[in-house]
Amino acid sequence: GRTASQGWYQGCGGDVGSVSRNYDWDTILLPTLCQASTTTTSTRTATMTSTLSMTSTLTTAQASYSFPAYATGDQIQNLEIQPGTFDFTIDMTVTPSKLSYGILAAMDRAGDGTRQFRLETFASGRVAFANAGISESNGNAWGDPSGYSSDLVTPTAVLSVGTATRITVNRQGAAFKLFVNGAQVDSYMGSSVTQLTASSDNKPFCIGSRLPGINTPFQGQITAGSFTYAVTMQVGTTVALELASGWRAYGGPYGTPMLLLGDGLCFVDGLIKSGSWGHLATLPAQCRPSKRLIFNLNNNDTTSRVDVETDGNITWVAGGKSYSWISLSGITISPGIPVNTLIGEWLASLWRPIWISYVHFAVRHLCCTRPDQVW
């Protein structure tokens, strides 16, 4: 790094001399605070408890959700879960009070065949996992009330009244596997990786039922349940940003809004137009912050306040909206970094946090930064 007299300081790998300038940004990180590993973990609690962990060997995210115990008729939902095209695992212990057709877990709305899935039980005691990427058959006396069943199904009855049984389903690429009490009982290889969900579908992940309301509830108890999905993308990958609320790419010389995955950082750029002010776009799981962030973005001759939330939503909050477009360039995320417990040691020149839920530091490549926060 540059010398202290030049105004830039090295935060790791050696001692730093005395500070010759006393500006607000003259904050030095002690070398002892720097770690060789760039792995960080944050935990947040919503309807279901979730943990997001990031590693920077590649840009990788693993989101793990633990859901509360279910009893017949409970409504347990979570809108954060969006497995999309990612690998995932659903794991739970089920104890039926009655053998009937019911839903164990689903992102599914009755009568809507768009991007959805369900883990379901039949009156025969069999369990199946259904989605558009898995073929199905009909005429099955042991299937659902219409005789249908996914082709990823237990070959025999595995559930009985009053008996606890562990059910697990996972996807790796286009391959699906179904497990009972830890043993694989069926598998299915799809022709391609199916996009199971999109946040714009507004379908929450449900335990014990599907939409609308409490539809086709499972009769019994579901415990020790979790949903985990992971994404691994090569550093430097550029992907199209998922837009919301009718927003679309401005096009022409401004191209398409994109998301660049750097080494521990995610960068958004591009111009969007003709949508409803509010929810503008959604970041994927590997690019979501652990705290709500505030950014100032351009709306022609005015400035707009745009927030990035922990569920990945990019939301217009206040400020300029006099024109039918807004620039998203300038949004930069350090995913998954929690509020630092040493924040008191890091602030200098009488600066202090106003709203602690908005504050964090990011240490990347020997630079100490203060991302666009409220101070």
C-alpha atoms as one frame of an Amber mdcrd trajectory, in Angstrom:
protein
   0.000   0.000   0.000   0.928   3.663  -0.036   2.609   5.319   2.896   0.668
   7.016   5.653   1.722  10.408   4.330   0.087   9.588   0.999  -3.243   8.963
   2.662  -3.713   5.217   2.000  -2.932   2.592   4.594  -2.221  -1.100   4.535
  -4.507  -2.939   6.952  -2.829  -6.347   6.924   0.597  -7.891   6.610   2.703
  -5.355   8.461   2.907  -2.451  10.851   1.606   0.980   9.880   3.546   4.082
  10.836   2.168   7.150  12.537  -0.650   8.959  10.798   0.438  12.316   9.397
  -3.022  13.543   8.319  -6.011  13.858  10.611  -8.923  13.608   8.172 -12.133
  11.753   8.904 -11.020   8.715   6.870  -7.741   8.278   8.810  -8.837   5.020
  10.453  -6.234   2.261  10.715  -7.061  -1.417  11.095  -4.753  -3.207  13.493
  -2.991  -6.088  11.690  -4.266  -8.456  14.381  -7.820  -7.900  13.116  -6.961
  -9.257   9.673  -7.459 -12.933   8.917  -6.077 -15.090   6.124  -9.538 -16.573
   5.549 -12.246 -14.488   3.868 -15.098 -16.719   5.060 -17.866 -14.882   6.919
 -21.147 -16.058   8.383 -24.285 -14.198   9.363 -27.522 -15.355  10.932 -30.934
 -13.767  10.776 -34.336 -14.836  12.035 -37.614 -14.524  10.139 -40.606 -16.845
   9.912 -37.949 -19.530   9.577 -34.405 -19.275  10.910 -31.810 -18.881   8.159
 -28.022 -18.861   7.933 -26.135 -17.430   4.969 -22.452 -18.246   4.572 -20.075
 -16.941   1.934 -16.659 -18.129   0.769 -14.509 -16.406  -1.804 -12.559 -19.313
  -3.322 -15.370 -19.035  -5.792 -18.369 -16.802  -5.235 -20.400 -19.273  -3.208
 -23.481 -18.961  -1.036 -25.265 -21.520   1.071 -28.596 -20.484   2.525 -29.967
 -22.798   5.204 -33.446 -22.391   6.689 -34.771 -24.235   9.729 -38.543 -24.152
  10.005 -40.652 -24.521  13.142 -42.575 -27.657  14.072 -45.807 -28.132  12.142
 -49.094 -29.594  13.363 -52.188 -30.223  11.216 -53.583 -26.962   9.838 -50.637
 -24.709  10.749 -49.608 -22.067   8.228 -45.818 -21.847   7.955 -44.445 -19.799
   5.065 -41.251 -18.060   3.994 -40.840 -15.740   0.982 -37.023 -15.582   1.169
 -36.505 -19.129  -0.093 -35.883 -19.034  -3.847 -34.024 -22.162  -5.027 -34.344
 -21.148  -8.684 -31.943 -23.391 -10.616 -29.703 -24.063  -7.613 -28.873 -27.367
  -5.936 -30.910 -27.877  -2.764 -31.890 -30.296   0.000 -35.217 -30.548   1.850
 -35.056 -32.618   5.029 -37.757 -33.308   7.641 -39.224 -35.846  10.035 -42.922
 -36.569   9.496 -45.392 -38.351  11.774 -48.834 -38.880  10.198 -51.980 -38.841
  12.309 -53.903 -40.028   9.261 -52.875 -41.416   5.880 -54.295 -39.122   3.205
 -53.203 -36.956   0.308 -51.326 -33.967   1.741 -48.430 -31.586   1.218 -45.222
 -31.831   3.236 -43.492 -28.852   1.581 -44.232 -26.814  -1.527 -43.853 -23.681
  -3.545 -47.066 -24.427  -5.382 -50.415 -22.805  -6.046 -53.321 -25.071  -7.018
 -54.211 -24.572 -10.676 -50.963 -22.737 -11.475 -48.348 -24.813 -13.298 -45.684
 -22.097 -13.503 -42.345 -22.727 -11.776 -43.384 -24.722  -8.744 -42.729 -27.912
  -6.801 -44.256 -29.995  -4.018 -43.232 -32.820  -1.700 -46.438 -34.769  -1.153
 -47.874 -37.804   0.600 -50.543 -40.207  -0.647 -53.230 -42.162   1.211 -51.223
 -45.270   0.284 -48.342 -44.128   2.502 -46.063 -43.324  -0.419 -44.163 -40.022
  -0.776 -43.374 -38.216  -4.052 -41.607 -35.049  -5.197 -43.155 -33.269  -8.190
 -42.043 -30.412 -10.429 -42.015 -29.547 -14.137 -38.597 -31.156 -14.610 -39.828
 -34.601 -13.503 -42.231 -36.651 -15.591 -45.439 -38.054 -14.092 -47.847 -40.894
 -14.728 -51.553 -41.446 -14.122 -53.795 -44.412 -13.440 -52.003 -45.107 -10.161
 -54.369 -46.454  -7.507 -51.750 -45.527  -4.894 -51.291 -41.936  -6.234 -53.130
 -38.691  -5.594 -56.959 -38.553  -5.645 -56.855 -38.381  -9.477 -54.378 -41.265
  -9.781 -51.408 -39.049 -10.699 -47.904 -39.290  -9.304 -44.498 -37.865 -10.055
 -41.969 -40.409 -11.276 -39.782 -39.544  -8.280 -41.688 -41.575  -5.682 -41.068
 -44.153  -2.991 -41.597 -47.623  -4.546 -43.678 -48.779  -1.563 -45.515 -47.292
   1.411 -43.072 -45.660   3.827 -45.446 -43.821   6.163 -47.671 -45.245   8.881
 -49.879 -43.551  11.457 -48.002 -42.551  14.615 -44.551 -43.477  13.295 -41.866
 -40.841  12.755 -40.116 -41.124   9.381 -37.324 -38.959   8.012 -37.889 -37.791
   4.424 -35.169 -36.109   2.354 -35.112 -34.928  -1.258 -32.232 -33.224  -3.011
 -31.224 -31.917  -6.390 -27.733 -31.761  -7.885 -27.881 -30.288 -11.362 -30.628
 -32.149 -13.229 -30.468 -35.163 -10.884 -33.041 -35.652  -8.094 -32.808 -38.174
  -5.250 -35.365 -39.256  -2.651 -34.336 -40.709   0.731 -36.248 -42.412   3.561
 -34.538 -42.596   6.956 -31.211 -41.815   5.293 -31.415 -44.514   2.616 -31.914
 -43.613  -1.054 -35.123 -45.145  -2.408 -35.513 -43.465  -5.808 -33.806 -41.094
  -8.246 -34.643 -39.202 -11.413 -32.370 -37.657 -14.045 -33.947 -34.733 -15.871
 -33.033 -33.607 -19.362 -31.971 -30.154 -18.129 -31.858 -28.026 -14.980 -35.345
 -26.659 -14.337 -35.943 -23.232 -12.819 -38.179 -24.133  -9.904 -39.000 -20.644
  -8.632 -38.712 -16.899  -9.249 -39.331 -14.186  -6.665 -41.710 -12.440  -9.068
 -44.085 -15.452  -8.805 -44.889 -14.383  -5.219 -45.154 -17.974  -3.998 -43.813
 -18.487  -0.484 -42.194 -21.722   0.552 -44.872 -23.536   2.584 -44.634 -26.306
   5.157 -47.589 -28.689   5.483 -49.733 -27.143   2.721 -49.753 -25.252  -0.560
 -51.487 -22.130  -1.839 -54.008 -20.595  -1.788 -54.312 -20.277   1.984 -53.943
 -23.634   3.703 -54.603 -26.012   0.833 -54.300 -29.833   1.024 -52.776 -29.823
   4.533 -50.700 -32.732   5.782 -52.443 -34.620   8.589 -49.898 -34.993  11.360
 -46.670 -33.435  12.585 -43.533 -32.251  10.792 -40.405 -31.633  12.866 -36.636
 -31.137  12.466 -37.219 -29.562   9.062 -34.711 -27.650   6.972 -34.229 -26.303
   3.475 -30.705 -25.708   2.185 -29.598 -24.504  -1.208 -26.220 -23.490  -2.563
 -24.785 -21.512  -5.449 -21.226 -21.596  -6.765 -20.230 -19.196  -9.533 -16.782
 -18.396 -10.874 -15.378 -15.041  -9.803 -15.815 -12.597 -12.696 -19.118 -14.107
 -13.846 -21.621 -11.590 -15.231 -25.320 -12.478 -15.100 -28.516 -10.660 -16.042
 -30.253  -8.984 -13.097 -33.721 -10.305 -12.167 -36.062  -7.320 -12.546 -39.427
  -6.876 -10.792 -42.655  -4.834 -10.922 -42.677  -4.431 -14.691 -39.185  -2.901
 -14.909 -37.185  -3.806 -17.996 -33.836  -3.019 -19.574 -33.595   0.469 -21.064
 -31.783  -1.063 -24.005 -30.068   0.720 -26.879 -26.632   2.026 -25.923 -27.456
   1.365 -22.244 -27.795  -2.387 -22.783 -29.113  -4.793 -20.143 -28.792  -4.439
 -16.325 -26.132  -6.870 -15.164 -24.667  -8.267 -11.975 -20.907  -8.855 -11.762
 -19.659 -11.313  -9.158 -16.232 -10.238  -7.943 -14.005 -11.834  -5.316 -16.209
 -11.227  -2.269 -18.090  -8.320  -3.863 -21.132  -8.026  -6.134 -21.576  -5.059
  -8.478 -24.820  -3.956 -10.139 -24.924  -1.728 -13.206 -27.373  -0.709 -15.901
 -30.414   1.410 -16.639 -34.037   0.230 -16.259 -37.335   1.780 -17.326 -41.136
   1.705 -17.291 -41.886  -0.132 -14.047 -43.759   0.592 -10.820 -41.772   2.509
  -8.208 -40.978   0.258  -5.257 -39.507  -3.198  -5.818 -37.062  -2.756  -8.711
 -35.085  -5.990  -8.844 -33.912  -8.977  -6.795 -30.351 -10.119  -6.107 -29.518
 -13.851  -6.070 -28.652 -15.587  -2.796 -24.890 -15.197  -3.198 -25.178 -11.404
  -3.427 -27.417 -10.517  -0.477 -26.217  -8.344   2.416 -26.609  -9.246   6.072
 -27.982  -5.773   6.835 -30.160  -3.291   4.948 -28.039  -0.948   2.795 -28.845
   2.534   1.441 -27.646   3.848  -1.942 -28.053   7.172  -3.782 -28.833   6.504
  -7.454 -29.463   8.685 -10.483 -32.907   9.663 -11.807 -31.790  12.206 -14.420
 -31.413  15.553 -12.592 -32.561  14.122  -9.226 -31.247  11.575  -6.739 -33.203
   8.556  -5.550 -32.777   6.621  -2.323 -32.638   2.917  -3.159 -32.251   0.258
  -0.440 -30.918  -3.282  -0.749 -32.508  -5.595   1.806 -31.429  -8.912   3.297
 -33.885 -10.841   1.096 -32.127  -9.438  -1.983 -34.848  -6.938  -2.884 -33.601
  -3.717  -4.500 -36.250  -1.154  -3.555 -36.869   2.491  -4.448 -37.682   4.228
  -1.139 -37.683   7.992  -1.701 -36.361  10.819  -3.837 -36.455  11.247  -7.580
 -39.070   9.422  -9.639 -40.057  12.151 -12.092 -38.777  10.145 -15.021 -39.698
   6.662 -16.150 -36.180   5.308 -15.663 -33.510   4.885 -12.986 -29.856   3.916
 -13.031 -28.801   1.007 -10.805 -25.084   1.606 -11.345 -23.190   2.065  -8.101
 -24.820  -0.674  -6.021 -21.986  -2.696  -4.485 -22.566  -5.512  -1.995 -20.211
  -7.293   0.395 -22.465 -10.340   0.925 -23.066 -11.940   4.278 -20.790  -9.712
   6.407 -22.358  -9.217   9.854 -22.253  -6.153  12.069 -18.768  -6.113  13.558
 -18.481  -6.369  17.316 -15.311  -4.240  17.197 -17.024  -1.280  15.587 -16.142
   0.973  18.516 -12.445   0.402  17.833 -12.816   1.105  14.120 -14.601   4.464
  14.211 -12.470   7.561  14.566 -12.824  11.344  14.629 -15.977  11.163  16.790
 -17.985   9.233  14.164 -20.523   6.837  15.662 -23.335   4.603  14.381 -26.854
   6.062  14.380 -28.795   2.921  13.435 -26.690  -0.129  14.212 -28.808  -2.336
  11.918 -27.441  -0.403   8.916 -23.742  -0.478   9.835 -20.934  -2.800   8.859
 -17.355  -2.681   7.691 -15.990  -4.725   4.807 -12.348  -5.792   4.584 -11.390
  -6.843   1.063  -7.923  -6.958  -0.514  -6.207  -4.963   2.243  -8.704  -2.090
   2.016 -10.939  -0.957   4.827 -14.152   0.448   3.333 -17.350   1.926   4.682
 -20.015   0.837   2.156 -22.830   3.314   1.482 -24.337   3.240   4.974 -26.067
   5.685   7.335 -23.542   7.340   9.661
